[in-house]
Amino acid sequence: MNITFKQKKLREYANNDRLAIQKLGVRRAKLFKVRLDDLRAATTLEDVRHLPGHYHELVGNRKGQWACDPDQPYRLIFEPHESPVPVNEHGQYIWFEIKGIEVIEIEDYH
């Protein structure tokens, strides 16, 4: 899957282990890399749906975004590259048709 980054700092964390550990801490940096590796290895978003990390759609003011867990309570938040996001006749997102994402942020939004 194609991955882009909305924030330069997130792209830098993804490409520099030392910086990621310095800014995110050892555990979060490691899990951030694991989640990115899972996403990169996937062909579509459906491929990661049932992997560790609890990949899920967000609701409310974050509708159209997805999240996964690097470590609790933090979330890696991303949006599909597809615009509009593919939906079926019931308005449900079609995970099989999402082939790229943009990483938005890592945060605790709870």
Secondary structure as GFF3:
##gff-version 3
##sequence-region A 1 110
A	DSSP	beta_strand	2	5	.	.	.	ID=ss1
A	DSSP	alpha_helix	8	15	.	.	.	ID=ss2
A	DSSP	alpha_helix	17	24	.	.	.	ID=ss3
A	DSSP	alpha_helix	26	41	.	.	.	ID=ss4
A	DSSP	three_ten_helix	45	48	.	.	.	ID=ss5
A	DSSP	beta_strand	56	57	.	.	.	ID=ss6
A	DSSP	three_ten_helix	60	62	.	.	.	ID=ss7
A	DSSP	beta_strand	66	68	.	.	.	ID=ss8
A	DSSP	beta_strand	75	80	.	.	.	ID=ss9
A	DSSP	three_ten_helix	95	97	.	.	.	ID=ss10
A	DSSP	beta_strand	100	107	.	.	.	ID=ss11
###
